[in-house]
C-alpha cells in the first residue's frame, strides 16, 4: 500500500499548501517523505508534475525526502529518479543520514540540497563525545560539498546551542514545535512570521 499512501500524502500536501498560499500565509517549503517503493516508481515524476500543475504550485515549494537506505536497496534506480526530480526543480533531501550504509562517494554524485542528521546522533549532544564528533564531521563534510544540513530530534536548548555554534541553523524537533494537524498548523502560521532564512 505504500505507493497509494505516498500518492495520498502528495495530494493532501499540495492541497494544503495551495490553500495556505491563497490565504496569504507563508508556510515555506513543504517536505514530503517518500518510501523506497515510491522512489523506484518510474511514473512518480509525471505524478509530481501533474500535482504541481493542478494546484498551481512552483516546484521550489516542494522538497522530497528519501532515506539513505534507498540507495542500498536500489543503487541504480534511485539516483536516476533523483535526477528526474531535480530536472523538475524539486528540492532533494537525504533523510536519516548517518545511520545507514550508503557510500559517502554517492553524495558527490547525487548532490542533494540537504542532509538530515538523524535524531539518534543529536540525542547525545552536547555531552556525548562520540555523537559530537560524528555530528561535527558530518557538518564539515556537508559544508565542504556545499550541501545544507537539517538536524532532527532537537529537544533541548543545549542541543540547539551546540548545533548553532557548529553552523547548523536548520533544526527540527519538539524544542521548536510539536507535530500538529494541518488546521492547527494553519492557525499557528497565521500568528507567526517565518524567519527569512526559512522562507524559500
Phi, psi and omega in degrees: 000356189299319181294322177295319178296315178301319180296319178296317180298317179300313181295317180296318181295317179294321179298311180297315182299316179298320179294318179297317180295319178296332179277002179082014179274163181237083182283350187074199180278137179263129181259136179241126174279131178250138174287162176300321181299317180289324178299329180279345186292114183294341180274358186298320182301317179293322178298317179296314180299317180296317181297318180297316181293317182296327183261002178065039183253143173283142180305329182294350180278348181245145176231130180259132180247130178229134179289154181294339177300334181300329182286333176286321182286331182212071188296341179261317186289318184294314176303324177294322177295318178301321178296321178293320179294321179297322179296332177284345182094016181274146175287147184234131180227138173265116185271156176054037183292139177106354180241355179261202185230025181287156180284134178298333180295339179294332180299323180295325180279316186284323181050058175293158176289325185217155167244148174247116178290125184298146184299334180295336178270340179275331187304321184276354181287145358265002191276330181281113186297323181290316177299319180297318180295318180294314180298318180296319179295319179294320178295319179294318180297315180297319179297320180295329180266003181059045177247133178288162182227138171240131177265129180265154170073030179282116186237348183231152175301327180294319176298314180302313182295318180299315181296317178298318180296338180254020171085015180251091182274336180274118185219155172218151181152176186296336177298326184265336180170142178274155172303143182210154176298159183302318181297320179291322177296321178299317178295321177297316179301320183298336182256005183226154171246125180291142174303147184304326182293340183260355179266116182213000000 
